[in-house]
Amino acid sequence: MLGLLSFNTSMYAQFIRAGMVGTDDLYHDIIPDTSLCCSAFNPNFPSYRKYFDLDHDGTNDLAIHVFGGGSLSGGSTNCEVDKLTAQTSIIATYISSYGYTVPVADTLNLGDSISPADTFIHGNCYIWSLNWGGAVGTGPQVSRWSGEHYIGVRLVQPRETLYGWIRVTVAGDCITLMDYACNKGVYTGIPGPLVSESPVVFPNPASSTVRLNWNGSCGQEREISVYSSSGMLMYQAHDPSGQAITTLDVASWPTGLYLIKTMSGNQISTRRLEIIH
């Protein structure tokens, strides 16, 4: 699902497209995918969180929060996006249910623009909520998403505004967190190694040829290994020349998911690759 998008970054007009990563963006692949689930009849109200540092500045910007019990305990089942810093807001809308007005995160599709044109809410937003407030029928009802979607986020910095996305899959009372990205911006002051450790894989999905853009780490010795979903080593090479782009021929590889592991200098990173024919 990950794609490459080329655009000019400006302190006055920043944006990002859901599921797509430009060569100057900050990207993180959650490996393995992380699933957070509610127990349908758990009276202890378990609470699970996954934290996200979208702009790689060392501070968590938001969390996906899953908690709940079930109708037998008089409890609820909920999932929400929690903003953790003053600069974080989420693409969302308000709905009314059982006399409550609650914010609900919008579901974005691959390629949707995340920009100043969107409506952002500065607060926690539901993904689903059942019977919040105690007894059945007394709290807001927010329908669960189904399938794969993107959560759009805005980070208002002192000198610029950044935009990001988180890719998730929802099935029943479980949400699976897959990957996320944020545009880097002009004034973030991200040091070189953080950028150079994140090569971009494109196109993705691919059917015949895959290119690895090493994101400015030219001149360094590098190694690349590609593994199938079953752990089989499909490709391995040592590249002492340090070219800007490495090209792989994947036309004969079976359809499926693969893991690309790269090493550039002392930086190691992993990327997910999907092959379709």
C-alpha positions in Angstrom: 0.0 0.0 0.0 2.9 2.4 0.5 3.6 4.7 -2.4 6.0 7.4 -3.4 4.9 11.0 -3.8 7.0 13.9 -5.0 6.2 17.4 -4.0 7.9 20.6 -2.9 8.0 21.2 0.9 7.2 24.8 1.9 6.8 26.4 5.4 3.6 28.1 4.0 1.9 25.2 2.2 2.6 21.7 3.6 0.6 18.6 3.0 0.9 14.8 2.8 -1.1 12.1 1.1 -2.4 9.2 3.1 -0.3 6.1 2.6 2.3 7.9 0.5 5.8 8.9 1.5 8.0 11.6 -0.2 11.7 11.3 -0.2 12.0 14.0 2.5 9.3 12.6 4.8 9.7 10.7 8.1 8.3 7.1 7.9 8.1 4.3 10.4 6.9 0.7 9.6 5.5 -1.0 12.7 7.0 -4.5 12.5 5.4 -6.7 13.4 2.0 -5.1 13.1 0.5 -4.3 16.5 -3.0 -5.3 17.4 -5.0 -3.8 20.3 -8.2 -5.6 21.3 -11.0 -5.2 23.8 -12.4 -8.2 25.7 -16.1 -8.3 25.2 -17.0 -9.3 28.7 -14.1 -8.2 30.9 -15.2 -6.5 34.0 -11.7 -5.1 34.8 -11.8 -2.6 31.9 -8.4 -3.4 30.4 -6.6 -0.5 28.8 -4.1 -0.7 26.0 -2.1 2.1 24.3 0.3 2.4 21.4 2.3 5.6 21.3 3.4 7.5 18.2 6.2 10.1 17.7 5.2 11.2 14.3 8.0 13.9 13.7 10.8 11.8 15.4 11.6 14.6 17.9 11.6 12.3 20.9 8.2 13.3 22.2 5.1 11.2 21.7 2.4 13.1 19.8 -0.6 10.8 20.2 -1.7 7.3 21.2 -4.2 4.8 20.0 -6.2 3.8 23.1 -8.4 0.7 23.4 -10.3 -0.1 26.5 -13.6 -1.5 27.7 -15.6 -4.2 29.3 -19.0 -5.5 28.0 -22.7 -5.4 28.5 -22.6 -8.1 31.2 -20.5 -5.9 33.4 -22.4 -2.7 32.6 -19.3 -1.4 30.9 -18.3 -0.2 27.5 -16.0 -1.0 24.6 -14.1 1.9 23.2 -11.3 2.9 20.9 -10.0 6.4 20.6 -7.1 8.5 19.3 -5.6 10.4 22.3 -3.7 13.7 21.6 -0.7 13.9 23.9 0.8 17.3 23.2 -0.6 20.8 22.8 0.4 20.9 19.1 -1.5 17.7 18.0 -4.9 17.7 16.4 -6.8 15.0 14.4 -8.9 15.0 11.3 -12.4 14.4 12.8 -16.0 15.4 12.9 -18.7 15.7 15.6 -21.7 13.4 16.0 -24.6 13.4 18.4 -25.7 10.2 20.1 -27.9 9.7 23.2 -27.7 13.3 24.1 -23.9 13.5 23.8 -21.9 15.3 21.2 -18.6 13.5 20.6 -15.7 13.9 18.2 -15.1 10.9 15.8 -11.9 10.4 13.8 -12.5 10.5 10.0 -11.5 7.5 7.9 -9.2 8.4 5.0 -8.4 6.3 2.0 -5.1 5.8 0.2 -4.0 8.9 -1.6 -6.4 11.3 0.3 -4.7 14.7 0.9 -4.1 15.8 4.5 -3.8 19.5 4.4 -5.2 22.8 5.8 -8.4 22.1 3.8 -9.3 19.4 6.3 -11.2 19.8 9.6 -9.0 19.1 12.6 -10.1 18.7 16.2 -7.8 19.5 19.1 -8.7 16.7 21.4 -9.3 13.0 21.8 -11.4 11.4 19.1 -13.3 8.1 19.1 -12.9 5.3 16.5 -15.7 3.4 18.2 -17.7 3.7 21.4 -20.4 1.4 22.7 -22.5 2.3 25.7 -20.0 4.8 27.2 -21.4 6.2 30.4 -22.4 3.0 32.1 -25.7 1.1 31.3 -26.7 0.1 27.8 -28.3 3.0 25.9 -27.1 5.8 28.1 -23.9 6.7 26.3 -22.9 7.6 22.8 -22.9 4.9 20.1 -20.1 5.3 17.5 -20.0 2.6 14.8 -16.8 0.6 14.4 -14.8 1.1 11.3 -14.2 -1.9 9.1 -11.1 -2.8 7.1 -8.1 -0.6 6.3 -8.2 3.2 6.9 -5.8 6.1 7.6 -6.0 8.6 10.5 -4.9 12.1 9.5 -2.9 14.3 12.0 -1.7 17.8 12.2 1.2 19.1 14.3 1.4 22.8 14.8 5.0 23.8 15.5 6.2 27.3 16.5 7.5 28.0 13.0 5.5 25.6 10.8 2.7 23.1 10.6 3.4 19.4 9.8 0.9 16.8 8.6 1.0 13.0 9.0 -1.0 9.8 8.7 -1.4 6.4 10.6 -2.5 3.3 8.7 -4.8 1.0 10.7 -7.1 -2.0 10.1 -10.2 -2.5 12.2 -12.0 -5.8 12.7 -14.6 -6.1 15.5 -13.1 -5.0 18.8 -9.6 -5.1 17.5 -7.5 -2.4 15.8 -4.2 -3.3 14.0 -1.5 -0.6 13.7 0.6 -0.9 10.6 2.8 2.1 9.8 2.8 5.9 9.9 4.5 9.0 8.3 4.9 12.7 8.8 6.3 15.4 6.4 9.7 16.6 7.8 9.2 20.3 7.3 11.7 23.1 7.0 12.5 24.0 10.6 12.3 20.7 12.4 16.1 20.5 12.7 16.1 16.7 12.3 19.8 15.5 12.2 21.1 13.8 9.1 21.2 10.2 10.4 17.5 10.1 11.2 16.7 11.0 7.6 19.4 8.8 5.9 18.3 5.7 7.8 15.0 5.7 6.1 15.2 4.6 2.4 12.0 4.8 0.4 10.8 1.8 -1.5 8.8 2.5 -4.7 6.6 1.5 -6.4 4.9 -0.4 -3.6 3.0 -2.6 -4.4 5.2 -3.6 -7.3 5.0 -6.2 -10.0 8.3 -6.2 -12.0 10.8 -3.7 -10.7 11.4 -2.1 -7.3 13.7 0.9 -6.6 15.2 1.8 -3.3 15.9 5.5 -2.9 18.5 5.7 -0.1 17.5 9.3 0.9 20.7 11.1 0.7 23.1 8.5 2.1 25.2 8.3 -1.1 28.9 7.4 -0.7 28.3 5.0 2.2 28.8 1.2 2.0 25.4 -0.5 2.2 23.9 -3.9 2.5 20.4 -5.0 1.5 18.5 -8.3 2.3 15.0 -9.2 1.3 12.9 -11.9 3.1 9.6 -13.5 2.2 6.8 -13.6 4.7 7.9 -17.2 5.6 11.4 -16.0 6.4 13.1 -17.2 3.2 16.0 -15.0 2.0 15.1 -13.8 -1.5 17.9 -11.4 -2.2 21.1 -10.2 -0.6 23.8 -7.8 -1.8 26.6 -5.7 -0.6 26.9 -2.3 -2.4 30.2 -0.6 -1.8 29.6 2.1 -4.5 26.8 3.9 -2.6 24.6 4.8 -5.5 21.5 6.9 -4.9 19.1 4.3 -6.1 19.2 0.5 -6.0 17.0 -1.4 -8.5 15.6 -4.9 -7.8 14.0 -7.3 -10.4 11.1 -8.9 -8.7 9.1 -10.1 -11.8 9.7 -13.8 -10.9 8.9 -13.4 -7.2 5.5 -14.9 -6.0 2.7 -12.5 -5.0 2.9 -11.7 -1.3 4.5 -9.6 1.4 8.2 -9.2 1.8 10.5 -7.5 4.3 13.4 -5.4 3.1 16.3 -5.0 5.6 18.9 -2.3 4.8 22.1 -1.2 6.5 23.8 2.1 5.6 26.9 2.9 7.6 25.7 2.1 11.2 22.0 2.7 10.5 19.7 -0.3 10.1 16.1 -0.1 8.9 13.3 -2.3 7.6 10.6 -1.8 5.0 7.6 -3.8 4.0 7.2 -4.6 0.3 4.1 -6.0 -1.4 4.4 -7.9 -4.7 1.3 -8.3 -6.9 1.1 -9.9 -10.4 
